[in-house]
Amino acid sequence: MDPGEIKDLQDRVRFYEAILDQIQNGVMITDGEGKVVFFSKTYGRFLGINPEDQIGRKCTEVVENSRMHIVAATGVAEINHPHRIMGQDMVVQRIPVRIDGQGMFVYGQVMFKDVRDVQALAKKLNVLESKVELYEKELMSLRSSKYTIDNIIGQSPSIVELKRLALKASQINAPVLIMGESGTGKELFAHAIHYASDRRIYPFIRLNCAAIPKDLLESELFGYEPGAFTGAGAKGKPGKFELAHKGSIFLDEISDLPLEMQPKLLRVLEEKEMERVGGTRMTRSDFRLIAATHAKLETLVEQGAFRKDLYYRLNVLPLMIPPLRQRKEDIPLISEYLIRKFQKEEGTKMVEISPDVMEIFKNYYWPGNVRELANILERILYTMDGDTILPRHLPIILQSLGKDSSLPEETVLKRLREEVEKEVLLHTIRMSNDNKNKAARILGIHRTSLYKKMKKFNIPLKNG
């Protein structure tokens, strides 16, 4: 062996010894006969002995109750064993190491100088485990669906049957197509299907196809790589389908999906893989698609505005939600549910609906469906006095449906104008978070005029 190789070996030995000397609680290495071949400086400081003087001695002479020679003889490791040294209970490990041509060696290390340290560590781990469990629950709550099947209110035969079909659809991974007029609760059903499925602990991703500009829709759905187009982020961005991995993706107003995007969606549905805009590799995603539309897709297919193959791929499990006018027997239950919901969320008081008002509700056409009913009740609860909703609290259009209504045409028109003005005031005040200065600026009127109009329409004053 030339001097260079010798120096290299010496350097390597010094390197490994320096590392072993830094192990906090101490290290001892013995040969097959239990004689010490290495004793770390940290172990020497702990026991109050000189490490160099221990080399070549029997391990039992150096460390009381040592079992290094027993491990050398049996070849069986002892991991996290108790060891009493100097009247102190410790936790150690003894690991046999066989080196070809040199025989058996045993590596011993003090893991914990005091067994109470193990108890403290276990306590910390228990606390951390509890925190992780809490954070997982919070994360599940944040990214999961907001509504369950119990949030779908109604006892009419059509709704009972739809809830049954929704629960059945939740157990299958095939696409669901929810159809119905605006305001009937299509998104509510989508949430409920996701929550009832095994995917409930994974994301529920929503995208309204009508709300995203056509130029951005592809990048929203499939994501993009850095620099893929002008304005693209420097880090790229995953698409909605990627984010929905193991969960559900809800595409609302699927009928507004541009024709040129439809074959790309069809391919993603069939292959469960997509390519980011500006990318070159395919990304797989295990998602479940729920689509919704207020338009009749069959008509759009006939007009050439929607692909027939995509329509058939979506229309595997169709759910047709009836408009509110076709299930008026549910109006009392829905009204009570909404009143309780607003009372809980917005602090409005609990009120009753008079029989006359309920009769008007049942005679009304409800073009806006449940959303319109919710809007009317919320406005009334926000401004009314008393604990019973009476016909005089209703919008003028609904008042005219009352059995005692004999309003002249000019009165109806006047009240309609007032209803519109009141609605604009309420909407602006809420947009301004009850900041009256901001609301007055938006409306282009003086703050004093705003207060006069609020007084006129019996809108309660709040701070700001």
JOWO-V372497 format. One record per residue. N is the residue number from 1. RES is the residue in one letter. PHI is phi in whole degrees, 0 to 359 (none if undefined). Layout:
# JOWO-V372497
[[N/RES/PHI] [N/RES/PHI]]
This chain:
# JOWO-V372497
[[1/M/none] [2/D/283] [3/P/303] [4/G/296] [5/E/293] [6/I/298] [7/K/297] [8/D/297] [9/L/295] [10/Q/298] [11/D/297] [12/R/294] [13/V/297] [14/R/299] [15/F/297] [16/Y/292] [17/E/295] [18/A/297] [19/I/293] [20/L/299] [21/D/293] [22/Q/270] [23/I/296] [24/Q/304] [25/N/265] [26/G/111] [27/V/225] [28/M/224] [29/I/237] [30/T/237] [31/D/272] [32/G/294] [33/E/262] [34/G/88] [35/K/272] [36/V/287] [37/V/248] [38/F/207] [39/F/219] [40/S/288] [41/K/295] [42/T/295] [43/Y/290] [44/G/297] [45/R/296] [46/F/294] [47/L/272] [48/G/74] [49/I/229] [50/N/276] [51/P/302] [52/E/294] [53/D/288] [54/Q/269] [55/I/296] [56/G/92] [57/R/276] [58/K/292] [59/C/299] [60/T/291] [61/E/277] [62/V/264] [63/V/236] [64/E/297] [65/N/62] [66/S/295] [67/R/236] [68/M/299] [69/H/292] [70/I/290] [71/V/296] [72/A/297] [73/A/284] [74/T/270] [75/G/72] [76/V/256] [77/A/290] [78/E/238] [79/I/255] [80/N/55] [81/H/267] [82/P/287] [83/H/209] [84/R/263] [85/I/229] [86/M/54] [87/G/73] [88/Q/238] [89/D/278] [90/M/241] [91/V/235] [92/V/229] [93/Q/227] [94/R/230] [95/I/238] [96/P/286] [97/V/228] [98/R/260] [99/I/246] [100/D/304] [101/G/85] [102/Q/235] [103/G/89] [104/M/265] [105/F/228] [106/V/231] [107/Y/262] [108/G/242] [109/Q/215] [110/V/279] [111/M/276] [112/F/223] [113/K/290] [114/D/222] [115/V/300] [116/R/294] [117/D/295] [118/V/294] [119/Q/297] [120/A/295] [121/L/295] [122/A/299] [123/K/295] [124/K/297] [125/L/296] [126/N/295] [127/V/295] [128/L/297] [129/E/297] [130/S/295] [131/K/295] [132/V/299] [133/E/298] [134/L/296] [135/Y/295] [136/E/297] [137/K/295] [138/E/295] [139/L/296] [140/M/300] [141/S/294] [142/L/289] [143/R/259] [144/S/271] [145/S/289] [146/K/271] [147/Y/233] [148/T/244] [149/I/296] [150/D/289] [151/N/279] [152/I/271] [153/I/265] [154/G/151] [155/Q/236] [156/S/293] [157/P/305] [158/S/295] [159/I/288] [160/V/301] [161/E/292] [162/L/296] [163/K/295] [164/R/296] [165/L/294] [166/A/296] [167/L/295] [168/K/294] [169/A/294] [170/S/295] [171/Q/270] [172/I/241] [173/N/269] [174/A/291] [175/P/300] [176/V/243] [177/L/247] [178/I/258] [179/M/240] [180/G/163] [181/E/295] [182/S/298] [183/G/91] [184/T/275] [185/G/107] [186/K/295] [187/E/293] [188/L/301] [189/F/295] [190/A/298] [191/H/302] [192/A/297] [193/I/296] [194/H/298] [195/Y/294] [196/A/281] [197/S/267] [198/D/289] [199/R/272] [200/R/300] [201/I/278] [202/Y/253] [203/P/297] [204/F/246] [205/I/258] [206/R/243] [207/L/209] [208/N/267] [209/C/295] [210/A/277] [211/A/264] [212/I/254] [213/P/305] [214/K/305] [215/D/293] [216/L/256] [217/L/296] [218/E/297] [219/S/292] [220/E/292] [221/L/284] [222/F/249] [223/G/82] [224/Y/210] [225/E/269] [226/P/305] [227/G/71] [228/A/295] [229/F/202] [230/T/299] [231/G/95] [232/A/292] [233/G/295] [234/A/290] [235/K/256] [236/G/75] [237/K/203] [238/P/287] [239/G/274] [240/K/298] [241/F/293] [242/E/295] [243/L/295] [244/A/273] [245/H/305] [246/K/72] [247/G/249] [248/S/233] [249/I/240] [250/F/249] [251/L/257] [252/D/276] [253/E/51] [254/I/299] [255/S/294] [256/D/271] [257/L/293] [258/P/305] [259/L/302] [260/E/288] [261/M/273] [262/Q/296] [263/P/295] [264/K/292] [265/L/295] [266/L/301] [267/R/295] [268/V/296] [269/L/295] [270/E/278] [271/E/260] [272/K/57] [273/E/214] [274/M/214] [275/E/239] [276/R/295] [277/V/298] [278/G/82] [279/G/261] [280/T/233] [281/R/241] [282/M/271] [283/T/241] [284/R/269] [285/S/213] [286/D/266] [287/F/240] [288/R/239] [289/L/266] [290/I/236] [291/A/244] [292/A/217] [293/T/202] [294/H/263] [295/A/272] [296/K/274] [297/L/295] [298/E/300] [299/T/294] [300/L/295] [301/V/296] [302/E/298] [303/Q/276] [304/G/80] [305/A/267] [306/F/216] [307/R/291] [308/K/294] [309/D/294] [310/L/291] [311/Y/301] [312/Y/293] [313/R/290] [314/L/279] [315/N/273] [316/V/280] [317/L/237] [318/P/278] [319/L/234] [320/M/254] [321/I/272] [322/P/286] [323/P/292] [324/L/299] [325/R/294] [326/Q/264] [327/R/217] [328/K/295] [329/E/295] [330/D/273] [331/I/301] [332/P/301] [333/L/295] [334/I/296] [335/S/299] [336/E/298] [337/Y/299] [338/L/294] [339/I/299] [340/R/295] [341/K/297] [342/F/293] [343/Q/298] [344/K/285] [345/E/276] [346/E/245] [347/G/77] [348/T/288] [349/K/276] [350/M/284] [351/V/227] [352/E/251] [353/I/254] [354/S/293] [355/P/303] [356/D/296] [357/V/294] [358/M/296] [359/E/294] [360/I/298] [361/F/302] [362/K/285] [363/N/267] [364/Y/278] [365/Y/281] [366/W/54] [367/P/297] [368/G/265] [369/N/59] [370/V/297] [371/R/297] [372/E/292] [373/L/299] [374/A/297] [375/N/296] [376/I/294] [377/L/295] [378/E/296] [379/R/298] [380/I/296] [381/L/296] [382/Y/286] [383/T/238] [384/M/282] [385/D/253] [386/G/85] [387/D/237] [388/T/223] [389/I/282] [390/L/250] [391/P/306] [392/R/292] [393/H/278] [394/L/280] [395/P/301] [396/I/300] [397/I/300] [398/L/286] [399/Q/301] [400/S/293] [401/L/270] [402/G/293] [403/K/292] [404/D/260] [405/S/284] [406/S/219] [407/L/286] [408/P/292] [409/E/301] [410/E/294] [411/T/291] [412/V/300] [413/L/296] [414/K/298] [415/R/291] [416/L/298] [417/R/299] [418/E/293] [419/E/297] [420/V/296] [421/E/297] [422/K/296] [423/E/297] [424/V/297] [425/L/299] [426/L/300] [427/H/297] [428/T/293] [429/I/297] [430/R/290] [431/M/300] [432/S/270] [433/N/53] [434/D/65] [435/N/274] [436/K/292] [437/N/299] [438/K/294] [439/A/299] [440/A/296] [441/R/295] [442/I/298] [443/L/280] [444/G/74] [445/I/233] [446/H/285] [447/R/302] [448/T/298] [449/S/296] [450/L/298] [451/Y/297] [452/K/296] [453/K/292] [454/M/297] [455/K/294] [456/K/301] [457/F/262] [458/N/60] [459/I/272] [460/P/297] [461/L/274] [462/K/236] [463/N/298] [464/G/104]]
